[in-house]
């Protein structure tokens, strides 16, 4: 059996789907990855997978360019002749589903890993393009041999209640899974300073502005706190933080800007609290799963995606969106080492029970088996 993965960045395929591809290879499935070219392609190839480049612009709204992308993708599908297609992220789901029809491929799995900027943002740009995106999703997600995987029930309810997808063709698989052997608590942590981490794509909608402001407010009263910011700007998103803004934060010094971190498992073994005050249309944020697996308590927004991972007062704290005061109060509460320890233990137990990547892999494979004789 041959399966093609398609996403709009090689970064996504390498960081979030390489584990699934490796699992499928163990089941005797040939996995080929399709995305725009980028710095992670070499790593994908080094892991033993073939990569097919596709030229596309994530930010483009030009209809002619988007039609050209779909036609190029359809040619790849016709040439490769996969038994099944697996698309990731909204734009890839829409483009890939249309290309699949043009190529005559019926078995398609569409993964909605959060509804993203278009559905979560209230900017004028997002509101203008939302109806056309919703229309495209409705047209793309049909077909008897199509399954749509959601990471949280709120996203599934929103698209089903809006008649964008037939609920009978949807499946709920919570998160993309985490390697609990790689992401595990350290034997001991350094408590000379309490390190707080926000790790994400650097989008305003991820709550990074609120995080920086909380760090400013706590700097003088709590000098033992160190605020870390990991990630890079995302030129493909209209919600991206600019490089000049990032440089200003570096100079200011309220947060230590780490840039893109290659080994997140190593970093999480060195921190004491993970924060994600996001209002972005999350599926289930991977960083929250990784933090919990490493026994790190979490402060996150009381919103879909985050609430799948964080039980308030058990393995972390939930705060209202865009509320810096609530974020400061939550951080102050987690200065208590005993609370952090208990929440970290509870988080690790929850991940082992519900979010280990092997659970997600077998659930995904079961969806494949619905569509194909494996």
C-alpha positions in Angstrom: 0.0 0.0 0.0 1.2 3.5 -0.8 0.2 6.6 1.1 1.0 10.2 0.3 1.2 12.8 3.0 0.6 16.4 1.9 1.2 19.5 4.1 2.0 23.1 3.3 5.4 23.0 5.0 8.2 20.5 5.3 8.6 21.7 8.9 5.1 20.4 9.7 5.7 17.0 8.1 9.1 16.5 9.9 8.1 17.7 13.3 4.5 16.4 13.6 4.1 13.5 11.2 7.5 11.7 10.9 6.5 9.4 13.8 3.3 8.4 12.1 5.2 7.8 8.8 7.7 5.6 10.6 4.9 3.6 12.3 3.2 3.1 8.9 6.4 1.9 7.4 6.6 -0.7 10.1 3.2 -1.9 8.9 4.6 -2.4 5.4 3.2 0.9 3.9 5.2 3.0 1.6 4.9 6.7 2.7 5.8 9.5 0.3 5.8 13.1 1.6 4.7 16.2 -0.5 5.2 19.8 0.5 7.0 23.0 -0.6 10.7 22.5 -0.4 12.5 23.7 2.7 15.3 23.1 5.2 13.7 20.0 6.7 13.5 18.1 3.4 17.0 16.7 3.9 16.0 15.4 7.4 12.9 13.7 5.9 15.0 12.0 3.3 17.6 11.1 5.9 14.8 9.3 7.8 14.3 7.1 4.8 11.3 8.8 3.1 10.9 10.1 -0.4 9.9 13.8 -0.7 8.2 15.3 -3.7 8.5 19.1 -3.9 5.4 21.3 -4.7 5.8 25.0 -5.3 3.1 27.0 -3.5 2.7 30.2 -1.5 0.9 29.7 1.9 -0.2 33.3 1.9 -1.5 33.5 -1.6 -5.1 34.4 -2.2 -4.7 34.8 -6.0 -7.3 32.4 -7.6 -5.1 31.8 -10.7 -2.1 30.9 -8.5 -4.2 28.6 -6.4 -5.6 26.8 -9.4 -2.1 26.3 -10.7 -1.1 24.8 -7.3 -4.0 22.4 -7.5 -3.2 21.3 -11.0 0.5 20.7 -10.1 -0.6 18.7 -7.1 -3.1 16.7 -9.3 -0.2 15.8 -11.7 1.9 14.6 -8.7 -1.1 12.4 -7.6 -1.6 11.0 -11.1 2.1 10.2 -11.4 2.5 8.6 -8.0 -0.8 6.7 -8.0 -1.2 6.3 -4.2 -3.8 4.0 -2.7 -4.6 6.7 -0.1 -4.0 10.4 0.5 -3.5 12.1 3.9 -3.8 15.9 4.0 -2.8 18.1 6.9 -3.9 21.7 7.7 -6.8 23.6 6.2 -5.3 24.9 3.0 -3.7 21.5 2.2 -7.0 19.8 2.9 -8.8 22.0 0.4 -6.2 21.9 -2.3 -5.4 18.2 -1.8 -9.1 17.1 -1.9 -9.7 19.0 -5.2 -6.5 17.6 -6.7 -7.5 14.1 -5.6 -10.8 14.4 -7.6 -8.9 15.6 -10.6 -6.5 12.7 -10.3 -9.3 10.1 -9.8 -8.2 9.1 -6.3 -11.1 8.3 -4.0 -9.5 7.3 -0.6 -8.7 10.5 1.2 -8.0 11.3 4.9 -8.2 15.0 5.8 -6.7 16.0 9.1 -8.1 19.2 10.6 -5.4 20.1 13.2 -7.2 23.2 14.4 -9.1 25.8 12.4 -6.3 28.3 12.4 -6.1 32.0 11.8 -9.1 32.3 9.5 -11.6 31.0 12.0 -10.1 32.2 15.2 -9.0 35.8 14.3 -11.4 38.8 14.4 -9.2 40.9 12.1 -10.9 42.4 9.1 -8.8 40.3 6.7 -9.9 37.1 8.5 -13.6 38.1 8.5 -13.5 38.9 4.8 -12.0 35.6 3.6 -13.8 33.4 6.1 -16.9 32.8 4.0 -14.9 31.8 0.9 -12.7 29.5 3.0 -15.9 27.9 4.5 -17.3 27.4 1.0 -14.1 25.8 -0.2 -14.1 23.4 2.8 -17.6 22.3 2.2 -16.9 21.6 -1.5 -13.6 19.8 -0.6 -14.7 17.5 2.2 -17.4 15.5 0.3 -17.1 12.0 -1.0 -18.0 8.6 0.4 -14.4 7.5 0.6 -13.3 10.6 2.5 -12.7 10.7 6.3 -12.1 13.9 8.2 -10.1 13.7 11.5 -10.5 16.3 14.1 -8.3 16.9 17.1 -11.1 18.3 19.4 -14.8 18.0 19.6 -15.4 21.8 19.4 -13.9 22.0 15.9 -15.9 19.0 14.7 -19.1 20.5 16.1 -18.5 23.8 14.4 -17.9 22.4 10.9 -20.7 19.8 11.3 -23.3 22.2 12.6 -22.4 24.6 9.8 -23.1 21.8 7.3 -19.5 21.9 6.0 -19.0 18.2 6.6 -21.1 15.1 7.2 -20.6 13.9 10.8 -20.8 10.3 9.7 -17.5 10.8 7.8 -15.7 12.4 10.7 -13.5 10.8 13.3 -12.0 12.3 16.6 -8.4 11.6 17.3 -7.2 13.9 20.1 -3.8 15.3 19.1 -1.0 14.0 17.0 0.5 12.1 19.9 3.8 12.4 21.8 6.8 10.1 22.1 6.7 9.4 25.8 10.1 7.7 25.8 11.8 10.8 24.4 9.7 13.3 26.3 9.9 12.2 29.9 10.8 13.9 33.2 14.4 14.3 34.0 15.9 12.6 37.0 16.3 16.0 38.6 15.7 19.6 37.7 17.9 22.7 38.5 15.9 24.9 40.9 18.4 27.7 41.2 16.0 29.7 39.0 12.4 29.0 38.0 12.3 28.9 34.2 9.0 29.6 32.4 8.7 28.7 28.7 6.4 29.7 25.8 7.3 27.7 22.7 5.3 28.1 19.5 5.3 29.7 16.1 5.6 33.4 16.9 2.1 34.6 16.1 0.3 37.3 18.0 -2.7 34.9 18.3 -0.6 32.5 20.4 -0.7 35.1 23.2 2.9 36.0 23.0 2.2 39.7 23.6 0.4 38.8 26.9 3.3 36.6 27.9 5.8 39.3 27.4 3.7 41.8 29.4 3.4 39.2 32.2 7.1 38.9 32.3 7.6 42.6 32.5 5.2 42.9 35.4 6.8 40.1 37.4 10.4 41.0 36.8 11.0 43.2 39.8 8.9 41.3 42.3 10.1 37.8 41.4 13.7 38.0 40.2 14.1 34.2 40.5 11.8 33.8 37.5 13.3 33.5 34.0 11.0 33.8 31.0 12.0 32.0 27.8 10.5 32.4 24.4 11.2 29.6 21.8 10.2 29.7 18.2 10.6 31.8 15.0 8.5 34.3 13.1 6.2 32.8 10.5 6.4 34.8 7.3 3.6 32.7 5.8 1.0 33.9 8.4 -0.6 37.4 8.5 -0.6 37.1 12.3 3.2 36.7 12.5 5.2 38.8 14.9 7.7 40.9 13.0 11.4 40.5 13.3 11.9 44.2 14.5 9.4 43.5 17.3 11.3 40.3 18.2 14.6 42.3 18.2 13.0 44.9 20.5 12.0 42.2 23.0 15.6 40.9 22.9 17.0 44.3 23.7 14.4 44.9 26.4 15.3 41.6 28.2 12.0 40.8 29.9 12.1 37.5 28.0 15.1 35.5 26.7 14.5 34.9 23.0 15.8 31.5 22.1 14.9 31.3 18.4 14.0 27.9 16.9 14.9 25.1 19.3 16.1 21.9 17.7 15.8 19.6 20.8 12.5 20.5 22.6 12.8 17.4 24.8 16.1 18.6 26.2 14.7 22.1 26.8 11.6 20.9 28.6 13.7 18.9 31.0 15.2 22.3 32.1 12.0 24.3 32.6 9.5 24.4 35.4 6.3 25.9 33.8 5.0 26.0 30.2 2.7 28.8 29.2 0.5 29.0 26.1 -2.1 31.8 26.4 -3.4 31.2 22.9 -6.5 32.4 21.1 -5.4 30.8 17.8 -7.7 28.1 16.4 -5.7 25.2 17.9 -6.3 21.5 17.4 -4.4 20.1 20.4 -1.2 22.1 20.8 1.8 19.7 20.6 3.8 21.7 23.1 1.3 21.1 25.8 1.5 17.3 25.3 5.3 17.4 25.3 5.3 19.5 28.4 2.9 17.2 30.3 4.9 14.2 29.2 8.0 15.8 30.7 6.2 16.4 34.0 5.9 20.2 33.5 2.8 22.0 34.7 1.0 24.1 32.2 -0.8 27.4 32.1 -3.0 27.7 29.0 -6.1 29.4 27.7 -9.5 28.0 28.7 -10.3 27.2 25.1 -10.8 24.2 22.8 -7.6 22.3 22.2 -6.0 23.4 25.5 -8.8 22.0 27.6 -8.2 18.6 26.0 -4.8 18.5 27.8 -5.1 20.7 30.8 -7.5 19.9 33.7 -7.6 23.1 35.8 -6.0 22.6 39.2 -4.9 19.0 38.3 -2.1 19.2 35.8 -2.1 22.9 35.2 -4.1 26.1 35.3 -6.6 27.6 32.7 -6.8 31.3 32.2 -9.2 33.5 30.2 -8.0 34.7 26.8 -6.1 37.9 26.6 -6.1 38.4 30.4 -2.6 39.4 31.5 -3.7 39.8 35.1 -5.0 36.2 35.2 -1.8 35.0 33.7 0.3 36.8 36.3 -1.9 35.3 39.1 -1.5 31.8 37.6 2.3 32.2 37.4 2.4 33.4 41.0 0.4 30.3 42.1 2.9 28.0 40.4 5.8 29.5 42.3 4.8 26.8 44.9 7.2 24.0 44.2 4.8 21.4 45.7 2.0 22.4 43.4 4.3 22.2 40.4 5.5 18.7 41.4 1.9 17.3 41.9 0.7 18.9 38.6 3.7 17.5 36.7 3.1 14.0 38.0 -0.6 14.2 37.0 0.3 15.6 33.6 2.6 12.7 32.8 0.0 10.2 33.9 -2.6 11.8 31.7 -0.3 11.7 28.6 0.5 8.0 29.2 -3.2 7.2 29.4 -4.6 9.2 26.5 -1.9 10.9 24.3 1.0 8.5 23.8 1.8 8.5 20.1 1.2 4.8 19.7 -2.4 5.3 20.7 -2.8 8.0 18.0 -0.9 5.9 15.4 -3.2 2.9 15.8 -6.3 5.1 15.7 -5.1 6.7 12.5 -4.3 3.3 11.0 -7.8 2.2 11.8 -9.2 5.1 9.7 -7.0 4.0 6.8 -8.4 0.4 7.2 -11.9 1.8 6.8 -11.0 3.1 3.4 -8.7 0.5 2.1 -8.0 -3.2 2.4 -4.8 -3.2 4.5 
